[in-house]
Amino acid sequence: MVGIIITVTTILFLCGFCTACCDSTAVVINEIMYAPQRGEPEWIEIYNKSTVPIDLTGWTLEDADSTRPRILSLIPILIESNSYVCVTQDSSGLYAQNPDVSCPIIQPLNGWSKLNNGGDLIVLRDATGTSIDALEYDDQWGGGDGKSLERIHPDWSSQSPRTWSTCVSVSLATLCAPNSIYFSVPFRKATVWVEPDPFDTKTTISYKLTVPRALLKLEIYDIRGRLVRRLIDQELSGSAGSVIWNGTNGKGEKLRTGVYILYLEAINAEMGVLDRVKKSVVLAVKLD
């Protein structure tokens, strides 16, 4: 009789292999840091948009200059449902710069193919060698100068330039977190809402735009139409955001009680879209 020996490692590998076969198409390349600030490592973030964990054992990454695929891991490593894994040139260096990072950071076993700043091909393959996601980005898509290239929505085509744009977060990237330019269902018109309203000490002004990325202006006028405060002045924004107003003018002086008008203007240069919204808010005095 011929015996068959199956080790724990073999079982784990086979389980991971099956998971990859069944659900791997739900994994996408989500964010790319191809031109980091000086001293920072390059990295690529991948995202599991499915409802089940997926084992990345034996998966590989490659670019246009690769002579061989870069193996992510030979031991089981899970990317949880609706979660991220970051693959980097230098895992220790990236951890040191992001000590609060919330997802696994892994470094390929057989080196890193440097990403070209002007554009490059990136291919993610599962353990069978099947291409799971791929794109050939161009620096005209976005990113560069220390800012990451972000995906707008995980269901949009990886090959389309319209799926990608520059990160608008003040941190220049959104490692292991939702992308700053994430955009779901297009809104028919931009909206602005205030909570609380009326308010006495501070209120949160939130907005949603009709585009994934725009140059934003948010101003406050008194009832006579005079500008009293500019909260956002020609700053890049994603499709949604919020800002706190404490009821003061541009000099930091507390304004009088009354009705004020919020004016939001958003311009998307690439798509030629302009959003304009006006919304009233009441600054009141808290009664004892």
Protein Blocks (a to p, Z undefined) as FASTA:
>chain_A
ZZddddfklmmmmmmmmmmmmmmmmpccfbdcfbccehiacddddddfbfbdcdfehiac
ddfklcbdcdfbfcdcdddehiacdddfblmlmmmmmmmbcbdcdddfkbpadddfkbcc
dddddfkopafbdcdddfklggcehiacddfbfkbcfklmklgccdfbfnlpaehiacfk
bccddcfbdcddddddddfkbccdddddfbfbdcdddddddfkopafbdfbghiacdfbd
cdddehiafkopacdedddddddddddfknopacddddddddddddZZ
